[in-house]
């Protein structure tokens, strides 16, 4: 038996994220808490502000009821700490909440430089 999720339910999850997101952070390890994602003593190497207007919700790439949420690219992001960039965290400072974590192309970044966080997406697909 196939399993599906209503698109409105998925959009509600993305609306939750859009209502709370305030930053993207580049991390050296996978954060599991807001503090790890947003602290120089944690995993954060770089961060930049983002608002709900920096996110777009649309039909997913997989068709059906799949939905995706895509960030705009962020250029000129200041590197605050040298390390190996491996993850990007979507976080909200208002509620000190870690909303979503995704992988990125692993690379070493150096304090004082800038980087670009490319547009990237999270997708809920149909479950079958």
C-alpha positions as CSV (number, residue, x, y, z in Angstrom):
1,X,0.0,0.0,0.0
2,X,1.4,3.4,-0.9
3,X,1.8,6.1,1.7
4,X,1.4,9.8,1.0
5,X,1.4,13.1,3.0
6,X,-1.0,15.9,2.1
7,X,0.9,18.9,0.6
8,X,-0.8,21.3,3.1
9,X,0.7,19.3,6.0
10,X,4.1,19.6,4.5
11,X,3.6,23.3,3.8
12,X,2.7,23.7,7.5
13,X,6.0,22.3,8.5
14,X,7.8,24.7,6.2
15,X,5.6,27.6,7.5
16,X,6.8,26.7,11.0
17,X,10.5,27.0,9.8
18,X,9.8,30.2,7.9
19,X,8.2,31.8,10.9
20,X,11.2,31.1,13.1
21,X,14.3,31.2,10.9
22,X,16.8,34.0,11.5
23,X,20.1,32.6,10.4
24,X,22.1,30.1,8.5
25,X,25.3,28.8,10.1
26,X,28.2,26.8,8.6
27,X,29.3,24.1,11.1
28,X,32.3,21.8,11.4
29,X,30.2,19.0,12.9
30,X,26.6,18.1,12.9
31,X,24.9,20.3,15.5
32,X,22.1,18.7,17.6
33,X,21.3,21.9,19.6
34,X,21.0,25.6,18.9
35,X,24.0,26.3,21.1
36,X,26.2,24.0,19.0
37,X,25.0,25.7,15.8
38,X,25.4,29.2,17.0
39,X,28.4,29.4,19.3
40,X,32.1,30.0,18.6
41,X,32.7,27.4,21.3
42,X,30.5,25.0,19.5
43,X,30.6,24.0,15.8
44,X,29.8,27.3,14.2
45,X,32.4,28.6,11.7
46,X,30.4,31.2,9.9
47,X,26.8,32.7,10.1
48,X,24.6,35.0,8.2
49,X,21.1,36.4,8.8
50,X,18.1,35.2,6.8
51,X,14.4,35.9,7.0
52,X,11.4,34.0,5.7
53,X,11.6,36.0,2.4
54,X,14.9,34.1,1.8
55,X,13.0,30.8,1.7
56,X,10.8,29.6,-1.1
57,X,8.3,26.6,-0.8
58,X,7.4,24.9,-4.0
59,X,6.5,21.5,-5.5
60,X,9.2,19.0,-4.9
61,X,11.4,17.5,-7.6
62,X,9.9,14.1,-7.1
63,X,6.4,15.0,-8.1
64,X,3.2,13.8,-6.4
65,X,2.7,15.6,-3.1
66,X,6.5,16.1,-2.6
67,X,7.4,19.7,-1.5
68,X,10.7,21.5,-1.1
69,X,12.0,24.6,0.7
70,X,14.9,26.3,-0.9
71,X,17.1,29.1,0.5
72,X,18.5,31.9,-1.5
73,X,22.3,31.9,-2.0
74,X,24.2,34.0,0.5
75,X,27.4,35.7,-0.6
76,X,30.1,37.5,1.3
77,X,29.5,35.4,4.5
78,X,32.3,36.2,7.0
79,X,34.3,33.2,8.3
80,X,34.5,33.6,12.1
81,X,36.5,30.5,12.8
82,X,38.9,28.3,10.9
83,X,37.8,24.7,10.4
84,X,36.3,22.1,8.1
85,X,32.9,23.2,6.9
86,X,30.6,20.1,6.7
87,X,27.1,21.2,7.7
88,X,24.7,24.1,7.3
89,X,22.2,24.7,10.1
90,X,18.9,26.6,9.8
91,X,18.3,28.3,13.2
92,X,16.1,30.8,14.9
93,X,17.5,33.1,17.5
94,X,14.2,34.4,18.8
95,X,13.3,31.0,20.3
96,X,16.9,29.7,20.3
97,X,15.8,26.8,18.1
98,X,17.7,24.5,15.7
99,X,15.3,24.0,12.8
100,X,17.1,21.9,10.3
101,X,20.6,20.7,9.5
102,X,21.9,19.6,6.1
103,X,25.3,18.6,4.7
104,X,27.4,20.8,2.4
105,X,30.4,20.2,0.3
106,X,33.2,19.6,2.8
107,X,36.0,22.2,2.6
108,X,38.4,24.0,4.9
109,X,37.5,27.7,5.5
110,X,39.8,30.3,7.2
111,X,39.0,33.1,9.6
112,X,38.9,36.5,8.0
113,X,37.9,35.2,4.6
114,X,34.4,35.2,3.1
115,X,32.4,32.4,1.6
116,X,29.2,31.8,-0.4
117,X,26.5,29.5,0.9
118,X,24.8,28.4,-2.3
119,X,21.1,28.1,-2.7
120,X,20.1,24.7,-1.3
121,X,16.9,22.8,-0.4
122,X,15.2,20.5,1.9
123,X,12.6,18.2,0.4
124,X,9.8,16.1,1.8
125,X,9.1,13.4,-0.7
126,X,6.2,11.1,-1.2
127,X,6.5,7.9,0.9
128,X,5.6,4.7,-0.9
